[in-house]
Amino acid sequence: MTSKMKRVLFTLALCVVASTSFAQKKTVNEAQSIAKGSNPNFEEARGLIKGALENAETKDDPKTWYVAGYVEDQQFSAERMKQVLGQQPNEPVMYKALMNILPYFVKSYELDQLPDAKGKVKPKYTKDIKGVLSANHVYYINAGAYYFDNRDYQTAYDCFEQYIEISNLPMFKGEKVAERDSNYMTVQFYAAVAATQLNNSDLAIAALERAKNMDYRGNDIYQYLAYEYEQKKDTVMLEQTLKEGLTKYPEENYFLLSLINNYIYSNRNAEAIEYLKTAIASDPNNAQLYDVMGRVYESGLKEMDNAEQYFKKALEIDPNFSDALSNLGRVYYNQGVNKLGEANMINDAKLYQEESEKAKEYFRQAMPYFQKVREVKPDDRDAMIALRSIYYNLNMNAEFEAIEAEMNNAE
């Protein structure tokens, strides 16, 4: 082969490469033209641009990615225009297109910032990208709300996250889109709430930890966060979250009572009592606090006299407080059971009779409290069981038979 023939073949090869490259760029232009036409075929446009996104000649061209996002924006805008005209848009189509825009535009923006052959950065699509994302920004909230209402929490979360991502894009630094306004705070909250519905504690905790720094429904955020740490059995972070919540929202009983319960369940009764004393000092007419204090003394410290005093104080404030009624009744009832057990170990008839009578006196003290529980909560099974035992031990045969029949009928 002569050198002249080699040059001819080489020239032909270059022409083929140039032709292929030109064809792919033409495809990009065609996709854009189809999408912005008076009768657009978005699926056809997507098909064309998909090939260009994968082709070596066009996949690194910012225009390719820009047009991919442009196609999605055109479909979103077409559906949104129906809303403007009072027509019903196809919301799944509209919001899916909206969510498809951002990944394409982010890639296009990145490529658009690269220097050209002369080392200069001359963005061609950045202005349009910013214009579209800025105009559409608020609609990501609508999209998230739509999916949230339809209980598609994953997609709702993704929509809210795209809103946040746009706000955080460097291209918007110092501009209105990046403002931490009420919309931004609201979206952080609902992104976190959506995350709690996804059975992914790590994702939920990350979203909630982020949202707790916003001045929006912090009380709710801290309660969600405490629940997630509890589900994860992270007792260290649970306690820290409850303490933070209590500091920020001292009027919210949830944090104090949860913290106290946490101390009770971990047998840290001294800490529980200290927090309860503080709580009672600030809310002395809260019957629930006295009831909880009574339970700490009863179950944690086994100090029945102190438990009795606090349960009685709760009932002074609220005579129909069923929990305190049951708890005080149980204090007397359990002492009666214990005393009866001791009596049964005695061989001396006289001593047995004396101790047995002491047990009965405890049962007599317990009885009116369980009867009162039944007035307040007629179907309380625990109260019925306690009364059946009390009636039996006090030889109250008629009452025993009546409650026995009632319990059997309820089964």
LORO-420521 format. One record per residue (C-alpha): x, y, z; residue in three letters. Coordinates in steps of 0.1 Angstrom, whole numbers, plus 5000, padded with zeros to 4 digits. Example, Ala and Ser with C-alpha at 12.3 -4.5 7.8 and 13.67 -1.06 7.14 Angstrom:
LORO-420521
512349555078ALA 513749895071SER 
This chain:
LORO-420521
500050005000MET 501450334990THR 501750625014SER 499150814994LYS 496650524998MET 497350515036LYS 496550885038ARG 493250835019VAL 492250555043LEU 493150755073PHE 491151045061THR 488150815055LEU 488550685091ALA 488451035105LEU 485351105084CYS 483650805099VAL 484450915134VAL 483351265128ALA 480151135112SER 479350915143THR 480051205166SER 477851435146PHE 475051175145ALA 475051155183GLN 475051535187LYS 472251545162LYS 470351295184THR 470651525214VAL 469351815194ASN 466451605181GLU 465451495216ALA 465351855227GLN 463351955196SER 460751685202ILE 460351775239ALA 459752145232LYS 457452095202GLY 453752185201SER 452851815203ASN 455751665223PRO 456451285226ASN 458351265258PHE 458950895256GLU 460550925222GLU 462751215235ALA 463751005265ARG 464650715242GLY 466850935221LEU 468651105249ILE 469250775267LYS 471450655239GLY 473450985239ALA 473950955277LEU 475550615271GLU 477550695240ASN 481250775244ALA 481051065221GLU 478351255240THR 478251125275LYS 480751385288ASP 479051675270ASP 477151905294PRO 474551955268LYS 473651595267THR 472851595304TRP 471151935302TYR 468851805275VAL 468051495295ALA 466851725324GLY 465151955299TYR 463051675286VAL 461851595321GLU 461251965329ASP 459151995297GLN 456851705308GLN 456651845343PHE 455752185330SER 453152045306ALA 451351875335GLU 451652175358ARG 450152395331MET 447052185333LYS 446752295370GLN 447152655360VAL 444352615335LEU 442152445362GLY 442452105347GLN 443451785365GLN 447151695358PRO 448451345359ASN 450151375392GLU 452251055392PRO 453651155357VAL 454151515367MET 456051445400TYR 458051165385LYS 459351395358ALA 460051655384LEU 462151415404MET 464051305373ASN 465351665366ILE 467851715394LEU 470251425388PRO 470651525351TYR 471151895359PHE 473651825386VAL 475751625362LYS 475351885335SER 476352165359TYR 479551975369GLU 480551925333LEU 479752285325ASP 482252405350GLN 485152225334LEU 487752435315PRO 487852415277ASP 490952335256ALA 492352685264LYS 491852635301GLY 488952875304LYS 485652805321VAL 482752915299LYS 479452775312PRO 476752745286LYS 473952585305TYR 474452695341THR 472052995339LYS 469252785324ASP 469852505350ILE 469652755379LYS 466552915364GLY 464652585361VAL 465652455396LEU 464852785412SER 461452795395ALA 460552435404ASN 461952445439HIS 458752485458VAL 457052205438TYR 459251945454TYR 457252025486ILE 453951955467ASN 455451635454ALA 456551525488GLY 453051605502ALA 451351415474TYR 453351095481TYR 453151135518PHE 449351155517ASP 449350845495ASN 451650675521ARG 454450625497ASP 456850735523TYR 460050645505GLN 459150855475THR 457951135498ALA 461251125516TYR 463151135483ASP 461151445471CYS 461851635504PHE 465551535501GLU 465751675466GLN 464252005479TYR 466952015506ILE 469651915481GLU 468752205458ILE 468852445487SER 472352325495ASN 473852335460LEU 476952555457PRO 475452725426MET 472752885448PHE 475053005476LYS 473953345489GLY 470753335468GLU 467053305478LYS 466852935470VAL 469452865497ALA 467653055524GLU 466852855556ARG 463252985556ASP 460052835569SER 459752605538ASN 463252475544TYR 462452395581MET 459052245572THR 460652015546VAL 463351905571GLN 460551805595PHE 458451605570TYR 461551435555ALA 462351315590ALA 458751205597VAL 458651015563ALA 461950845573ALA 460450715605THR 457950525584GLN 460650325565LEU 461750075591ASN 465250205589ASN 466350345623SER 469650475611ASP 468050675582LEU 465350805606ALA 467850905633ILE 470051085607ALA 467051285594ALA 465751355629LEU 469151465642GLU 469351705613ARG 465851835618ALA 466251895655LYS 468452185647ASN 465652365629MET 463252585649ASP 460252395637TYR 458152145658ARG 461152055678GLY 459051905706ASN 457751645681ASP 461151585666ILE 462751505700TYR 459851265708GLN 460351085674TYR 464051075680LEU 463650925715ALA 461450655701TYR 463950565674GLU 466750535699TYR 464550325721GLU 463750095692GLN 467450065685LYS 468150005722LYS 470650285723ASP 470250375759THR 473050625760VAL 471550835731MET 468050775744LEU 468950935778GLU 470851215761GLN 467851295738THR 465351295766LEU 467551525787LYS 467951765757GLU 464251755751GLY 463451825788LEU 465852125787THR 464352265756LYS 460652185764TYR 460352175802PRO 456552205799GLU 456351875780GLU 455751585805ASN 456751325779TYR 460551385783PHE 460451395821LEU 458251085825LEU 460250895799SER 463450985815LEU 462150875849ILE 460850545834ASN 464250495819ASN 465850535853TYR 463250305868ILE 463750025843TYR 467550045847SER 467150035885ASN 468550385890ARG 465950475916ASN 467950765932ALA 468050955899GLU 464350885893ALA 463451025927ILE 465551335921GLU 463851415888TYR 460451345903LEU 461051585932LYS 462051855907THR 458851775886ALA 456651785917ILE 458052115928ALA 457152265895SER 453852095892ASP 452552005927PRO 449051925916ASN 449951665890ASN 448551335904ALA 450551125879GLN 453851245893LEU 452951135929TYR 451750805915ASP 455050745897VAL 456950835928MET 454950585947GLY 455850315922ARG 459550395925VAL 459350345963TYR 457250035959GLU 458949845931SER 462449995932GLY 463150055968LEU 460649825985LYS 459650116009GLU 455950046013MET 455250326038ASP 456650586014ASN 454850425985ALA 451550436004GLU 452050806012GLN 452650905976TYR 449750695962PHE 447450855988LYS 448651205978LYS 447851125941ALA 444351025952LEU 443851345972GLU 444351535940ILE 442351295918ASP 440151045937PRO 439150865905ASN 442750815893PHE 442550445885SER 446350385883ASP 446850525918ALA 443750335931LEU 445150005918SER 448650085930ASN 447550165966LEU 445249855966GLY 448149645955ARG 450449775983VAL 447949656009TYR 447049335990TYR 450649225986ASN 451349286022GLN 448349076030GLY 449548796008VAL 452948806024ASN 451548806059LYS 449248516051LEU 452248326038GLY 454048386071GLU 451048276090ALA 450847956071ASN 454347866083MET 453347896120ILE 452447576139ASN 451147746170ASP 447347786165ALA 447048106185LYS 449948276167LEU 448648156134TYR 445248316142GLN 446948646151GLU 449048666120GLU 446148546098SER 444048826112GLU 446749076103LYS 446748946068ALA 442948986066LYS 443249346078GLU 445549426049TYR 442949266025PHE 440249476041ARG 442349786035GLN 442949685998ALA 439349605990MET 437749955987PRO 440450065964TYR 439949775939PHE 436149825942GLN 436650195933LYS 438750085903VAL 435849885891ARG 433550185894GLU 435950385872VAL 436950095849LYS 434349815852PRO 436249575829ASP 439649605847ASP 440749245848ARG 443449295874ASP 441049455898ALA 438649165894MET 441348905901ILE 442449095932ALA 438849125945LEU 438148755939ARG 441148665961SER 440248925987ILE 436648795989TYR 437848445992TYR 440348516020ASN 437748726039LEU 435048456036ASN 432748686016MET 431148395998ASN 428348585981ALA 430748845967GLU 433248575957PHE 430548375938GLU 429248695920ALA 432648805908ILE 433648445899GLU 430548415877ALA 431148755861GLU 434748665853MET 433648335838ASN 431048495816ASN 433548745804ALA 435948475791GLU 
